[in-house]
Amino acid sequence: MFNTETSRTIVGIIGNVISFGLFMSPTPTMTTIVKAKSVQEFKSDPYVATLLNCMLWVFYGMPFVHPDSILVVTINGCGFFIELSYVIIFLIYSPASKKRRILIELLIEAIFMAVVVFITMTFLHSTKARSMLIGLLCIFFNIIMYASPLTVLRMVIRTKSVKYMPFFLSLANFCNGLVWLIYALLKLDPYVLVPNGLGSLFGLIQLGLYATYYRTTNWDEDDANKRSEVELSNA
């Protein structure tokens, strides 16, 4: 007979698997960059932003911040190293000006995390207070990441085409948000619940648009300038 903790662990493991797939979804983009030995028009911003998001969630899941959140730590720890490898690829194949910008962004993130850790461990002496501060930061950055596909949604509505909004990525985003939403509900964790509730909603909207505009999509149209990358992380 399953109890709440067992159910939560199972759901968390499923969430880890789905989130890992999302972290790995940019692999074709990285392969393209390495083969071309150039970042071309691809942007490093989503990967640098996700790197910070993973760092915050790993810190949030630590026993001295929010106990009983080891599955949040495992997937975001993996995500951190995966996103770091993407950023390194951008550093290798970017021109000097872009390299400088990426390095500055990484430095800002490192300083930000150091300040957050210092404030949390120095001035907040209970896990409840620490969870609140780091949880609110995680919510803020997660919502930004989940909202990033909205630019693509506008293009879908304008062009009545879902050619550049991959179905399986949209489905994975929805499933990822839904699984982590269930995980948060099993042992109420509002800091995991809020961003993933919104994430599952955004994913559902994407699937709804896909169903609406699938028939009006010209799949043979060759318009590379409209390519858009929709990438999300989570937990």
DRENDO-1510 file (C-alpha; in Angstrom, 1 decimal, always signed):
<recs>
REC; n; res; u; v; w
REC; 1; MET; +0.0; +0.0; +0.0 .
REC; 2; PHE; +1.4; +3.4; -1.1 .
REC; 3; ASN; +1.6; +6.3; +1.3 .
REC; 4; THR; +2.1; +9.9; +0.4 .
REC; 5; GLU; +5.9; +9.8; +0.6 .
REC; 6; THR; +6.1; +6.8; -1.6 .
REC; 7; SER; +3.7; +8.3; -4.2 .
REC; 8; ARG; +5.7; +11.5; -4.1 .
REC; 9; THR; +9.0; +9.7; -4.6 .
REC; 10; ILE; +7.6; +7.8; -7.6 .
REC; 11; VAL; +6.1; +11.0; -9.2 .
REC; 12; GLY; +9.4; +12.8; -8.5 .
REC; 13; ILE; +11.4; +10.1; -10.3 .
REC; 14; ILE; +9.0; +10.4; -13.3 .
REC; 15; GLY; +9.5; +14.1; -13.2 .
REC; 16; ASN; +13.3; +13.6; -13.2 .
REC; 17; VAL; +13.1; +11.5; -16.3 .
REC; 18; ILE; +10.9; +14.0; -18.2 .
REC; 19; SER; +13.0; +17.0; -17.1 .
REC; 20; PHE; +16.2; +15.2; -18.1 .
REC; 21; GLY; +14.7; +14.8; -21.6 .
REC; 22; LEU; +13.9; +18.5; -21.7 .
REC; 23; PHE; +17.5; +19.4; -20.6 .
REC; 24; MET; +18.8; +17.2; -23.5 .
REC; 25; SER; +16.4; +18.6; -26.1 .
REC; 26; PRO; +18.9; +21.2; -27.4 .
REC; 27; THR; +21.4; +18.5; -28.4 .
REC; 28; PRO; +20.6; +18.8; -32.1 .
REC; 29; THR; +21.2; +22.6; -31.9 .
REC; 30; MET; +24.6; +21.9; -30.2 .
REC; 31; THR; +25.4; +19.3; -32.8 .
REC; 32; THR; +24.7; +21.9; -35.5 .
REC; 33; ILE; +27.0; +24.4; -33.9 .
REC; 34; VAL; +29.9; +22.0; -33.4 .
REC; 35; LYS; +29.6; +20.8; -37.0 .
REC; 36; ALA; +29.5; +24.3; -38.4 .
REC; 37; LYS; +32.2; +25.5; -35.9 .
REC; 38; SER; +30.0; +28.6; -35.4 .
REC; 39; VAL; +27.1; +29.6; -33.2 .
REC; 40; GLN; +25.5; +31.2; -36.3 .
REC; 41; GLU; +22.3; +33.0; -35.2 .
REC; 42; PHE; +21.7; +30.8; -32.2 .
REC; 43; LYS; +21.4; +32.6; -28.9 .
REC; 44; SER; +23.2; +31.6; -25.7 .
REC; 45; ASP; +20.8; +33.5; -23.4 .
REC; 46; PRO; +18.4; +30.6; -22.7 .
REC; 47; TYR; +21.2; +28.3; -21.6 .
REC; 48; VAL; +22.9; +30.9; -19.4 .
REC; 49; ALA; +19.5; +31.7; -17.8 .
REC; 50; THR; +18.7; +28.0; -17.3 .
REC; 51; LEU; +22.1; +27.6; -15.6 .
REC; 52; LEU; +21.1; +30.1; -13.0 .
REC; 53; ASN; +17.7; +28.5; -12.6 .
REC; 54; CYS; +19.3; +25.1; -11.9 .
REC; 55; MET; +21.7; +26.6; -9.4 .
REC; 56; LEU; +18.8; +28.2; -7.5 .
REC; 57; TRP; +16.8; +24.9; -7.4 .
REC; 58; VAL; +19.8; +22.9; -6.3 .
REC; 59; PHE; +20.3; +25.3; -3.4 .
REC; 60; TYR; +16.6; +25.3; -2.6 .
REC; 61; GLY; +16.6; +21.5; -2.4 .
REC; 62; MET; +19.4; +21.3; +0.1 .
REC; 63; PRO; +18.4; +19.8; +3.5 .
REC; 64; PHE; +19.4; +23.0; +5.3 .
REC; 65; VAL; +17.1; +25.1; +3.0 .
REC; 66; HIS; +14.2; +22.9; +2.2 .
REC; 67; PRO; +14.3; +19.3; +3.7 .
REC; 68; ASP; +13.0; +16.2; +1.8 .
REC; 69; SER; +13.7; +17.6; -1.6 .
REC; 70; ILE; +16.5; +15.4; -2.9 .
REC; 71; LEU; +14.7; +14.7; -6.2 .
REC; 72; VAL; +14.7; +18.4; -6.9 .
REC; 73; VAL; +18.5; +18.4; -6.2 .
REC; 74; THR; +19.2; +15.4; -8.5 .
REC; 75; ILE; +17.5; +16.6; -11.6 .
REC; 76; ASN; +18.7; +20.2; -11.3 .
REC; 77; GLY; +22.2; +19.1; -10.5 .
REC; 78; CYS; +22.2; +17.1; -13.8 .
REC; 79; GLY; +20.6; +20.1; -15.5 .
REC; 80; PHE; +23.4; +22.4; -14.2 .
REC; 81; PHE; +26.1; +20.3; -15.8 .
REC; 82; ILE; +24.2; +19.8; -19.0 .
REC; 83; GLU; +23.5; +23.5; -19.4 .
REC; 84; LEU; +27.1; +24.3; -18.5 .
REC; 85; SER; +28.3; +22.0; -21.3 .
REC; 86; TYR; +26.0; +24.0; -23.7 .
REC; 87; VAL; +27.4; +27.3; -22.5 .
REC; 88; ILE; +31.0; +26.0; -23.0 .
REC; 89; ILE; +30.1; +25.1; -26.6 .
REC; 90; PHE; +28.9; +28.7; -27.1 .
REC; 91; LEU; +32.1; +30.0; -25.6 .
REC; 92; ILE; +34.2; +27.8; -27.9 .
REC; 93; TYR; +32.4; +28.7; -31.1 .
REC; 94; SER; +31.4; +32.3; -30.5 .
REC; 95; PRO; +33.2; +35.4; -31.8 .
REC; 96; ALA; +35.2; +37.4; -29.3 .
REC; 97; SER; +32.5; +40.0; -28.6 .
REC; 98; LYS; +29.9; +37.3; -27.8 .
REC; 99; LYS; +32.4; +35.4; -25.6 .
REC; 100; ARG; +32.9; +38.5; -23.5 .
REC; 101; ARG; +29.2; +39.0; -23.1 .
REC; 102; ILE; +28.7; +35.4; -22.0 .
REC; 103; LEU; +31.6; +35.6; -19.6 .
REC; 104; ILE; +30.2; +38.8; -18.1 .
REC; 105; GLU; +26.7; +37.1; -17.7 .
REC; 106; LEU; +28.3; +34.1; -16.0 .
REC; 107; LEU; +30.3; +36.4; -13.6 .
REC; 108; ILE; +27.1; +38.3; -12.7 .
REC; 109; GLU; +25.3; +35.0; -12.1 .
REC; 110; ALA; +28.2; +33.7; -9.9 .
REC; 111; ILE; +28.2; +37.0; -7.9 .
REC; 112; PHE; +24.4; +36.8; -7.5 .
REC; 113; MET; +24.4; +33.2; -6.3 .
REC; 114; ALA; +27.3; +34.0; -3.8 .
REC; 115; VAL; +25.2; +36.9; -2.4 .
REC; 116; VAL; +22.1; +34.8; -2.2 .
REC; 117; VAL; +23.9; +32.0; -0.4 .
REC; 118; PHE; +25.7; +34.5; +2.0 .
REC; 119; ILE; +22.4; +36.2; +2.9 .
REC; 120; THR; +20.5; +32.9; +3.3 .
REC; 121; MET; +23.1; +31.2; +5.5 .
REC; 122; THR; +24.1; +34.3; +7.5 .
REC; 123; PHE; +20.8; +36.1; +8.3 .
REC; 124; LEU; +18.1; +33.3; +8.0 .
REC; 125; HIS; +18.3; +30.7; +10.7 .
REC; 126; SER; +15.3; +28.5; +10.0 .
REC; 127; THR; +14.5; +26.2; +7.0 .
REC; 128; LYS; +11.1; +27.9; +6.7 .
REC; 129; ALA; +12.7; +31.4; +6.2 .
REC; 130; ARG; +15.3; +30.0; +3.9 .
REC; 131; SER; +12.7; +28.1; +1.8 .
REC; 132; MET; +10.7; +31.3; +1.4 .
REC; 133; LEU; +13.5; +33.4; +0.1 .
REC; 134; ILE; +15.0; +30.8; -2.3 .
REC; 135; GLY; +11.6; +29.5; -3.2 .
REC; 136; LEU; +10.4; +33.0; -4.3 .
REC; 137; LEU; +13.5; +33.5; -6.3 .
REC; 138; CYS; +13.0; +30.1; -8.0 .
REC; 139; ILE; +9.4; +31.0; -8.8 .
REC; 140; PHE; +10.4; +34.3; -10.4 .
REC; 141; PHE; +13.1; +32.8; -12.6 .
REC; 142; ASN; +11.0; +29.7; -13.5 .
REC; 143; ILE; +8.0; +31.8; -14.6 .
REC; 144; ILE; +10.3; +33.8; -16.9 .
REC; 145; MET; +11.6; +30.5; -18.4 .
REC; 146; TYR; +8.1; +29.1; -18.8 .
REC; 147; ALA; +6.8; +32.3; -20.4 .
REC; 148; SER; +9.6; +32.4; -22.9 .
REC; 149; PRO; +7.7; +30.4; -25.6 .
REC; 150; LEU; +5.0; +33.1; -25.7 .
REC; 151; THR; +7.0; +34.8; -28.6 .
REC; 152; VAL; +6.6; +31.6; -30.6 .
REC; 153; LEU; +2.9; +31.4; -29.7 .
REC; 154; ARG; +2.4; +34.9; -31.2 .
REC; 155; MET; +4.1; +33.7; -34.4 .
REC; 156; VAL; +1.8; +30.6; -34.5 .
REC; 157; ILE; -1.3; +32.7; -34.2 .
REC; 158; ARG; -0.1; +35.3; -36.8 .
REC; 159; THR; +1.0; +32.7; -39.4 .
REC; 160; LYS; -1.6; +30.1; -38.6 .
REC; 161; SER; +1.2; +27.6; -38.7 .
REC; 162; VAL; +2.7; +25.3; -36.1 .
REC; 163; LYS; +5.7; +24.3; -38.2 .
REC; 164; TYR; +8.2; +25.9; -35.9 .
REC; 165; MET; +6.6; +24.8; -32.7 .
REC; 166; PRO; +7.6; +21.1; -32.3 .
REC; 167; PHE; +4.7; +19.0; -31.0 .
REC; 168; PHE; +6.8; +16.6; -28.8 .
REC; 169; LEU; +8.6; +19.5; -27.1 .
REC; 170; SER; +5.2; +21.2; -26.4 .
REC; 171; LEU; +3.9; +17.8; -25.0 .
REC; 172; ALA; +7.0; +17.3; -22.9 .
REC; 173; ASN; +6.7; +20.8; -21.5 .
REC; 174; PHE; +3.1; +20.1; -20.5 .
REC; 175; CYS; +3.9; +16.7; -19.0 .
REC; 176; ASN; +6.9; +18.2; -17.1 .
REC; 177; GLY; +4.8; +21.0; -15.5 .
REC; 178; LEU; +2.0; +18.6; -14.7 .
REC; 179; VAL; +4.2; +15.9; -13.1 .
REC; 180; TRP; +6.0; +18.5; -10.9 .
REC; 181; LEU; +2.6; +20.1; -10.0 .
REC; 182; ILE; +1.4; +16.7; -8.7 .
REC; 183; TYR; +4.7; +16.3; -6.9 .
REC; 184; ALA; +4.2; +19.6; -5.2 .
REC; 185; LEU; +0.5; +18.8; -4.3 .
REC; 186; LEU; +1.3; +15.5; -2.6 .
REC; 187; LYS; +3.3; +17.3; +0.1 .
REC; 188; LEU; +2.3; +20.9; -0.3 .
REC; 189; ASP; +5.2; +22.9; -1.6 .
REC; 190; PRO; +4.0; +26.2; -3.0 .
REC; 191; TYR; +7.4; +27.1; -4.4 .
REC; 192; VAL; +7.3; +24.1; -6.7 .
REC; 193; LEU; +3.6; +24.3; -7.3 .
REC; 194; VAL; +3.2; +27.8; -8.6 .
REC; 195; PRO; +5.8; +27.8; -11.4 .
REC; 196; ASN; +4.9; +24.3; -12.5 .
REC; 197; GLY; +1.2; +25.0; -12.4 .
REC; 198; LEU; +1.8; +27.9; -14.8 .
REC; 199; GLY; +4.2; +25.7; -16.8 .
REC; 200; SER; +1.5; +23.0; -17.3 .
REC; 201; LEU; -1.0; +25.8; -18.3 .
REC; 202; PHE; +1.4; +27.3; -20.9 .
REC; 203; GLY; +2.1; +23.7; -22.2 .
REC; 204; LEU; -1.7; +23.1; -22.5 .
REC; 205; ILE; -2.0; +26.4; -24.4 .
REC; 206; GLN; +0.7; +25.3; -26.8 .
REC; 207; LEU; -1.0; +21.9; -27.4 .
REC; 208; GLY; -4.3; +23.7; -27.9 .
REC; 209; LEU; -2.8; +26.0; -30.6 .
REC; 210; TYR; -1.2; +23.0; -32.2 .
REC; 211; ALA; -4.5; +21.3; -32.5 .
REC; 212; THR; -6.1; +24.5; -33.8 .
REC; 213; TYR; -3.6; +25.3; -36.5 .
REC; 214; TYR; -2.3; +21.9; -37.5 .
REC; 215; ARG; -4.6; +21.7; -40.6 .
REC; 216; THR; -3.6; +25.2; -41.8 .
REC; 217; THR; +0.1; +24.6; -41.5 .
REC; 218; ASN; +2.1; +24.4; -44.8 .
REC; 219; TRP; +4.6; +21.7; -43.9 .
REC; 220; ASP; +6.5; +22.1; -47.3 .
REC; 221; GLU; +7.1; +25.8; -46.8 .
REC; 222; ASP; +10.8; +26.6; -46.5 .
REC; 223; ASP; +11.2; +29.7; -44.4 .
REC; 224; ALA; +14.3; +29.2; -42.2 .
REC; 225; ASN; +14.1; +32.8; -41.0 .
REC; 226; LYS; +11.1; +31.9; -38.9 .
REC; 227; ARG; +12.9; +29.2; -36.9 .
REC; 228; SER; +12.4; +29.5; -33.3 .
REC; 229; GLU; +13.8; +27.6; -30.4 .
REC; 230; VAL; +11.5; +26.8; -27.5 .
REC; 231; GLU; +13.4; +25.3; -24.5 .
REC; 232; LEU; +12.3; +24.9; -20.8 .
REC; 233; SER; +13.8; +23.3; -17.6 .
REC; 234; ASN; +12.3; +22.7; -14.4 .
REC; 235; ALA; +11.6; +21.5; -11.5 .
</recs>
